[in-house]
Amino acid sequence: MAHWFHRNVLKATTSQKFELKVTNPTNAIRKLCSDLKLSRSRLLDLIRNANNTNDTVESAFLSYLSLLYGFLWEVKTSEEQVQHVGRPNPSKLRNVLVFKWTHTLLGGSTFSSIDSVYEAANMSVNIGLWFMKHAAMIAAKDDITMNEAKEVHHMLRRAAGIFTFVQTEFLPQLASPPPLASDLDPRVLNAYVNQCTAEAQEVTVARAVELKHNSSLISALANETSKLFLDAANTLRPFKPEISAQWIKYLELKAAFYQSYAYNYCGEKLLAADKCGEAIRAMQESESCLQRAKALCQEYGRTHGPASRVKPDHHTVFKRLAPAVKLTLDKCNRENSLIYHHTVPEEVPLLDTKATYGLVSPIDFQMPSPNSIWNFDMYRVLTSVMTAKIEKEQTLPPIKEEVIHHSSKEPKNASGCMLQ
């Protein structure tokens, strides 16, 4: 949709050797360790660039998880594997390797865990972040087609699905609770799910505006989008302001912006229904929300944080709402003075609380099957491997990500969003 997205940095990690102390290792075990090392390294390299295709990144991600499978879940004989129903039992190999990861809100210091589920969860969060960045890359193009807009929508729903999977499948399996305010903190994951869902709905709102859907539907969609952004902000409030303020400001300004959007179309609906006094009050509220959004934009620009800074109020979709609100409010005042002579109520009109169409849900993510290299005999041999020991924590530099091009062209459509 619009290309003013807040994108947190990718998580950093140390290189992983996958060295297993096995007496007389077989060629298959050597190949497993080599493939794991290469697969992990390739995946981390691919996600540095948001311009890579989602098929390439997803294929590399699933490949890595399938190789890691035996360190996460128990590998049974072929007959037992076919008969098993439900979630597999935890692997006896879960605690043989140490994994080090940084966390978005906690700076460059690593947090280590002797737990392969910790590795799978953190890598999955990085993939979710990549899908968000990939969506932003597409949305920032000079001329975005409708198919590309659909891909933005799809990528954000995919990201939400991955974050949800981490919440429901990996978090309950962790050997020890994740650090507070880490990327595996349930509140942080919930913020990501709500943010991705809200940003996907931005595309829906823009599409509804372009197709001139009725004002009631657009108002309801914008209201639902605003609430999702606000819910995401609220889940982050318990954290220290110095680590969460930038992200919260972004979510708050988006919530205020879409609240203004919702009241703008609510005002149009009320005017069409000859409720001019209520329409004026709705438009006044739209103007008030927009002023709050502009103030939050300024605060966001001054707030330090892990994401690169953007200037949302400089983007076309933002600049076009102000004159639209003024135009409708002027029209309401003019009609009221000439025709209706309604009293403007003090109470703000209620917004529609549920949109009938266009609401977004995450796309479910499924854990892949074990790589064909895994079998019961290999798993049984590896269960004799000694548990690794955590070494001293490190401070890692930020990931060097490839720069994303941002369009400076003015869209020639009704919403001001980069959808054509």
C-alpha positions as CSV (number, residue, x, y, z in Angstrom):
1,M,0.0,0.0,0.0
2,A,1.6,3.2,1.1
3,H,5.4,2.8,1.5
4,W,5.8,4.3,5.0
5,F,6.5,1.2,7.0
6,H,8.4,0.9,10.3
7,R,10.7,-2.1,9.9
8,N,12.8,-3.4,12.8
9,V,16.3,-4.6,12.0
10,L,17.1,-8.3,11.4
11,K,18.3,-10.3,14.3
12,A,22.0,-11.2,14.5
13,T,23.5,-14.6,15.3
14,T,26.9,-16.2,15.5
15,S,28.0,-18.7,12.8
16,Q,27.1,-22.3,13.7
17,K,29.6,-25.1,13.2
18,F,27.2,-28.0,14.0
19,E,30.1,-30.0,15.4
20,L,28.9,-33.2,17.1
21,K,31.2,-35.3,19.3
22,V,30.3,-38.7,17.9
23,T,32.5,-41.8,18.1
24,N,33.1,-43.1,14.6
25,P,30.6,-40.7,12.8
26,T,29.1,-42.1,9.6
27,N,29.2,-40.3,6.3
28,A,25.5,-39.5,6.7
29,I,26.2,-37.7,10.0
30,R,29.0,-35.8,8.4
31,K,26.8,-34.8,5.6
32,L,24.0,-33.8,8.0
33,C,26.3,-31.4,9.9
34,S,27.8,-30.0,6.6
35,D,24.3,-29.5,5.1
36,L,23.0,-27.8,8.3
37,K,26.0,-25.4,8.3
38,L,25.7,-24.5,4.6
39,S,21.8,-24.3,4.7
40,R,21.9,-21.9,7.7
41,S,24.6,-19.7,6.3
42,R,22.8,-19.5,2.9
43,L,19.5,-18.6,4.6
44,L,21.0,-15.8,6.7
45,D,22.7,-14.4,3.6
46,L,19.5,-14.5,1.6
47,I,17.4,-12.5,4.1
48,R,19.9,-9.7,4.1
49,N,18.3,-8.6,0.8
50,A,14.6,-7.8,0.7
51,N,14.8,-7.9,-3.1
52,N,15.2,-11.7,-3.2
53,T,12.1,-13.6,-4.2
54,N,9.8,-15.0,-1.5
55,D,10.0,-18.5,-3.2
56,T,13.8,-18.5,-2.9
57,V,13.7,-17.5,0.8
58,E,10.8,-19.8,1.8
59,S,12.5,-22.7,0.0
60,A,15.7,-22.1,1.9
61,F,13.8,-21.7,5.2
62,L,11.9,-24.9,4.8
63,S,15.1,-26.7,3.8
64,Y,16.9,-25.6,6.9
65,L,14.0,-26.5,9.2
66,S,13.7,-30.0,7.6
67,L,17.5,-30.5,8.3
68,L,17.1,-29.2,11.9
69,Y,14.0,-31.4,12.4
70,G,15.8,-34.3,14.3
71,F,17.2,-31.7,16.8
72,L,13.6,-30.5,17.5
73,W,11.4,-33.6,17.3
74,E,11.9,-37.3,17.9
75,V,12.6,-39.3,14.8
76,K,10.8,-42.6,14.8
77,T,11.0,-45.7,12.6
78,S,9.2,-45.5,9.3
79,E,6.3,-47.5,10.6
80,E,5.9,-45.5,13.8
81,Q,6.2,-42.2,11.8
82,V,3.2,-43.2,9.7
83,Q,1.1,-44.2,12.7
84,H,1.9,-41.1,14.8
85,V,-0.9,-38.5,15.1
86,G,-0.4,-35.0,16.5
87,R,2.7,-33.1,17.6
88,P,5.8,-35.3,17.8
89,N,7.7,-35.9,21.0
90,P,10.6,-33.6,21.8
91,S,13.9,-34.7,20.5
92,K,16.6,-36.2,22.8
93,L,19.0,-34.1,20.7
94,R,17.5,-30.7,21.6
95,N,20.2,-29.8,24.1
96,V,23.4,-30.8,22.3
97,L,24.1,-27.5,20.5
98,V,24.4,-23.9,21.7
99,F,22.7,-21.1,19.7
100,K,23.4,-17.4,20.2
101,W,21.0,-14.7,19.0
102,T,20.4,-11.0,19.5
103,H,17.0,-9.6,20.1
104,T,15.5,-6.6,18.3
105,L,14.7,-4.4,21.4
106,L,17.7,-5.6,23.4
107,G,20.6,-4.3,21.3
108,G,23.6,-6.2,20.1
109,S,24.3,-8.5,23.1
110,T,23.7,-12.2,22.4
111,F,21.4,-14.4,24.5
112,S,22.5,-18.1,24.3
113,S,20.5,-21.2,24.8
114,I,21.3,-24.9,24.6
115,D,18.0,-25.6,22.9
116,S,17.3,-26.2,19.2
117,V,13.8,-24.9,19.6
118,Y,15.3,-21.6,20.6
119,E,17.2,-21.7,17.3
120,A,14.1,-22.5,15.2
121,A,12.0,-19.8,16.9
122,N,14.6,-17.1,16.4
123,M,15.2,-18.0,12.8
124,S,11.5,-18.0,12.2
125,V,11.2,-14.5,13.6
126,N,13.9,-13.4,11.3
127,I,12.0,-14.9,8.3
128,G,8.8,-13.1,9.5
129,L,10.8,-9.8,9.6
130,W,12.1,-10.6,6.1
131,F,8.6,-11.1,4.7
132,M,7.7,-7.7,6.2
133,K,10.7,-6.1,4.6
134,H,9.9,-7.8,1.3
135,A,6.4,-6.4,1.4
136,A,7.8,-2.9,2.1
137,M,10.2,-3.3,-0.8
138,I,7.4,-4.1,-3.3
139,A,5.2,-1.3,-1.9
140,A,8.1,1.2,-2.4
141,K,8.3,0.7,-6.2
142,D,7.7,3.6,-8.5
143,D,4.8,1.9,-10.2
144,I,3.1,-1.0,-8.4
145,T,0.6,-3.2,-10.2
146,M,-2.5,-4.7,-8.7
147,N,-0.8,-8.1,-8.7
148,E,2.1,-6.6,-6.7
149,A,-0.3,-5.0,-4.3
150,K,-1.9,-8.4,-3.8
151,E,1.6,-9.8,-3.1
152,V,2.2,-7.1,-0.5
153,H,-1.1,-8.2,1.1
154,H,-0.1,-11.9,0.9
155,M,3.5,-11.3,2.3
156,L,2.2,-9.5,5.4
157,R,-0.3,-12.2,6.0
158,R,2.5,-14.8,5.7
159,A,4.6,-12.9,8.2
160,A,1.7,-12.8,10.6
161,G,1.3,-16.6,10.2
162,I,4.9,-17.2,11.0
163,F,4.9,-15.1,14.1
164,T,1.7,-16.9,15.2
165,F,3.4,-20.2,14.6
166,V,6.3,-19.2,16.8
167,Q,3.7,-18.2,19.5
168,T,1.7,-21.4,19.4
169,E,4.2,-24.1,18.5
170,F,7.7,-23.0,19.6
171,L,7.2,-20.9,22.7
172,P,5.4,-23.7,24.7
173,Q,8.3,-26.0,23.9
174,L,11.2,-23.8,25.0
175,A,13.3,-25.3,27.7
176,S,13.5,-22.0,29.6
177,P,11.4,-18.8,29.5
178,P,12.6,-16.3,26.8
179,P,14.2,-13.0,28.1
180,L,11.8,-10.2,28.8
181,A,11.3,-7.9,25.8
182,S,13.1,-10.4,23.6
183,D,11.7,-11.3,20.2
184,L,10.3,-14.5,21.8
185,D,8.4,-12.5,24.5
186,P,4.7,-13.2,23.8
187,R,3.9,-9.5,23.9
188,V,6.5,-8.7,21.2
189,L,5.2,-11.5,19.0
190,N,1.7,-10.3,19.5
191,A,2.7,-6.8,18.5
192,Y,4.2,-8.2,15.3
193,V,1.1,-10.3,14.5
194,N,-1.2,-7.2,15.0
195,Q,1.1,-4.9,13.0
196,C,1.3,-7.3,10.0
197,T,-2.4,-7.8,10.0
198,A,-3.1,-4.1,10.2
199,E,-0.6,-3.3,7.4
200,A,-2.3,-6.0,5.2
201,Q,-5.6,-4.3,5.9
202,E,-4.1,-1.0,4.7
203,V,-4.0,-2.6,1.3
204,T,-7.6,-3.5,1.7
205,V,-8.6,0.0,2.7
206,A,-6.7,1.5,-0.3
207,R,-8.4,-1.0,-2.7
208,A,-11.8,-0.1,-1.2
209,V,-11.1,3.6,-1.8
210,E,-10.0,3.0,-5.4
211,L,-13.1,0.9,-6.2
212,K,-15.3,3.6,-4.6
213,H,-16.9,1.1,-2.2
214,N,-19.6,2.6,0.1
215,S,-18.4,5.0,2.8
216,S,-19.7,2.7,5.6
217,L,-17.5,-0.2,4.6
218,I,-14.4,2.0,4.2
219,S,-15.0,3.6,7.6
220,A,-15.4,0.2,9.3
221,L,-12.3,-1.2,7.7
222,A,-10.3,1.9,8.6
223,N,-11.6,1.6,12.2
224,E,-10.6,-2.0,12.5
225,T,-7.2,-1.2,11.1
226,S,-6.7,1.6,13.6
227,K,-7.7,-0.7,16.5
228,L,-5.1,-3.3,15.4
229,F,-2.3,-0.7,15.3
230,L,-3.4,0.5,18.8
231,D,-3.6,-3.0,20.2
232,A,0.0,-3.6,18.9
233,A,1.2,-0.4,20.6
234,N,-0.6,-1.3,23.9
235,T,1.2,-4.7,24.1
236,L,4.6,-2.9,24.0
237,R,3.8,-0.3,26.7
238,P,5.1,-2.4,29.6
239,F,8.7,-2.3,28.2
240,K,11.2,0.5,29.0
241,P,10.5,3.6,26.8
242,E,14.2,3.7,25.7
243,I,13.8,0.4,23.9
244,S,10.2,0.5,22.7
245,A,9.3,4.2,22.2
246,Q,10.1,4.3,18.5
247,W,8.1,1.3,17.6
248,I,5.2,2.5,19.8
249,K,5.2,5.9,18.2
250,Y,4.9,4.3,14.7
251,L,2.0,2.2,15.8
252,E,0.3,5.1,17.5
253,L,0.6,7.4,14.5
254,K,-0.8,4.7,12.2
255,A,-3.7,4.2,14.7
256,A,-4.5,7.9,14.7
257,F,-4.2,8.2,11.0
258,Y,-6.7,5.4,10.3
259,Q,-9.0,6.7,13.0
260,S,-9.0,10.0,11.1
261,Y,-9.7,8.0,7.9
262,A,-12.6,6.2,9.7
263,Y,-14.3,9.4,10.8
264,N,-13.8,11.0,7.4
265,Y,-15.8,8.3,5.7
266,C,-18.3,8.2,8.7
267,G,-18.9,11.9,8.0
268,E,-19.5,11.2,4.3
269,K,-22.0,8.4,5.2
270,L,-23.9,10.7,7.7
271,L,-24.1,13.6,5.2
272,A,-25.5,11.2,2.6
273,A,-28.1,10.2,5.2
274,D,-29.1,13.9,5.8
275,K,-27.6,13.8,9.3
276,C,-25.6,16.9,8.7
277,G,-25.0,17.9,12.4
278,E,-23.6,14.5,13.2
279,A,-21.6,14.6,9.9
280,I,-19.9,17.8,11.0
281,R,-19.1,16.3,14.4
282,A,-17.6,13.3,12.7
283,M,-15.5,15.5,10.4
284,Q,-14.3,17.6,13.4
285,E,-13.1,14.3,15.0
286,S,-11.4,13.3,11.8
287,E,-9.6,16.6,11.8
288,S,-8.6,16.2,15.4
289,C,-7.2,12.6,14.9
290,L,-5.3,13.8,11.9
291,Q,-3.7,16.6,13.9
292,R,-2.7,14.0,16.5
293,A,-1.2,11.8,13.8
294,K,0.9,14.7,12.5
295,A,2.2,15.4,16.0
296,L,3.1,11.8,16.5
297,C,4.9,11.9,13.1
298,Q,7.1,14.6,14.5
299,E,7.7,12.7,17.7
300,Y,8.5,9.5,15.8
301,G,11.1,11.4,13.7
302,R,12.9,12.5,16.9
303,T,12.8,9.1,18.7
304,H,15.8,6.8,18.6
305,G,15.3,3.1,18.0
306,P,16.4,0.1,16.0
307,A,14.5,0.9,12.8
308,S,15.6,3.3,10.1
309,R,13.8,6.6,10.3
310,V,11.0,7.6,7.8
311,K,8.9,10.7,7.5
312,P,5.3,9.4,7.2
313,D,3.7,12.8,7.0
314,H,5.7,13.5,3.8
315,H,4.2,10.6,1.9
316,T,1.3,11.2,-0.5
317,V,-1.3,9.0,1.3
318,F,-0.8,11.2,4.4
319,K,-0.7,14.5,2.6
320,R,-3.9,13.7,0.7
321,L,-6.1,13.0,3.7
322,A,-5.9,16.5,5.1
323,P,-7.4,18.3,2.1
324,A,-10.0,15.6,1.8
325,V,-11.1,16.1,5.4
326,K,-11.2,19.9,5.0
327,L,-13.2,19.6,1.7
328,T,-15.8,17.3,3.3
329,L,-16.0,19.4,6.5
330,D,-16.4,22.7,4.5
331,K,-19.2,21.0,2.4
332,C,-21.0,19.8,5.6
333,N,-20.8,23.3,7.1
334,R,-22.0,24.9,3.9
335,E,-24.9,22.4,3.5
336,N,-25.9,22.9,7.2
337,S,-26.0,26.7,7.0
338,L,-28.0,26.6,3.8
339,I,-30.3,23.6,4.1
340,Y,-30.3,21.5,7.3
341,H,-29.7,24.0,10.2
342,H,-28.8,21.0,12.5
343,T,-27.2,21.5,15.9
344,V,-23.8,19.9,16.0
345,P,-23.8,17.4,18.9
346,E,-21.0,17.3,21.5
347,E,-20.8,13.5,21.4
348,V,-18.8,11.9,18.6
349,P,-20.8,9.6,16.4
350,L,-20.1,5.9,16.9
351,L,-18.1,4.2,14.3
352,D,-19.1,0.8,12.8
353,T,-17.3,-1.7,15.0
354,K,-17.1,-4.6,12.5
355,A,-16.4,-4.5,8.8
356,T,-18.5,-6.9,6.7
357,Y,-15.8,-7.5,4.2
358,G,-12.0,-7.2,3.8
359,L,-10.8,-8.2,7.3
360,V,-7.4,-9.9,7.3
361,S,-6.3,-13.1,9.0
362,P,-2.8,-14.6,9.1
363,I,-1.9,-17.4,6.7
364,D,-1.1,-20.6,8.6
365,F,2.5,-21.8,8.6
366,Q,3.2,-25.6,8.7
367,M,6.4,-27.2,10.0
368,P,8.0,-29.2,7.2
369,S,8.7,-32.9,7.3
370,P,12.1,-34.2,8.3
371,N,14.8,-34.1,5.6
372,S,15.2,-37.5,3.9
373,I,18.7,-37.8,5.5
374,W,17.1,-38.3,8.9
375,N,16.2,-41.9,9.9
376,F,15.8,-43.8,13.2
377,D,19.3,-45.3,13.1
378,M,21.0,-41.9,12.7
379,Y,18.8,-40.4,15.5
380,R,19.6,-43.3,17.8
381,V,23.4,-43.0,17.2
382,L,23.3,-39.2,17.8
383,T,21.5,-39.5,21.2
384,S,24.8,-40.4,22.7
385,V,26.3,-37.0,21.8
386,M,27.4,-34.9,24.8
387,T,25.6,-31.7,25.7
388,A,27.4,-28.5,24.7
389,K,28.3,-25.8,27.1
390,I,27.4,-22.1,26.9
391,E,30.4,-19.9,26.3
392,K,30.7,-16.2,27.1
393,E,28.1,-13.9,25.5
394,Q,29.1,-11.6,22.7
395,T,28.2,-8.3,21.2
396,L,27.4,-8.5,17.5
397,P,27.3,-5.7,15.0
398,P,24.0,-5.0,13.2
399,I,23.2,-7.1,10.1
400,K,24.2,-5.2,6.9
401,E,21.0,-5.2,4.9
402,E,20.7,-4.3,1.3
403,V,19.1,-0.8,0.7
404,I,15.5,-0.7,-0.5
405,H,14.6,1.8,-3.2
406,H,11.8,4.2,-2.2
407,S,9.7,5.9,-4.8
408,S,9.5,9.6,-5.0
409,K,6.7,9.6,-7.6
410,E,3.3,11.0,-6.8
411,P,0.5,8.3,-7.3
412,K,-2.3,9.4,-9.6
413,N,-5.1,7.6,-7.8
414,A,-7.8,8.6,-5.3
415,S,-6.2,7.2,-2.1
416,G,-2.7,8.4,-2.6
417,C,-1.5,4.8,-2.0
418,M,1.0,3.1,-4.3
419,L,-1.7,0.9,-5.9
420,Q,-2.4,0.9,-9.6
